Amino acid sequence: MMKVTITLEEDILQFVDRYAQRNRSAYINTLLAEHRRQILAAEMITALKQDAEDPEYQAEIAAWDSLAGDGMNIWAITS
């Protein structure tokens, strides 16, 4: 873990202190980790929507789907 120094507005620091339960670092880390999760989820949804609207990508998926149902079971081991 890295130690950094940041500057906060007084009212923001008061808010942090009110909810941090004596551990500012843990509280801020938790907030930022959740914010990062939300951003990554939104980016993933955007990428999936773009893929769904891309005819080239959809054609490639359809080609792979036709192979996936070819009746071959690569996981089956016969002895």
Secondary structure, DSSP 4 states (H G I P E B T S, - for coil): ---------HHHHHHHHHHSTT-HHHHHHHHHHHHHHHHHHHHHHHHHHHHHT-HHHHHHHHHHHHHHTSS--TT----
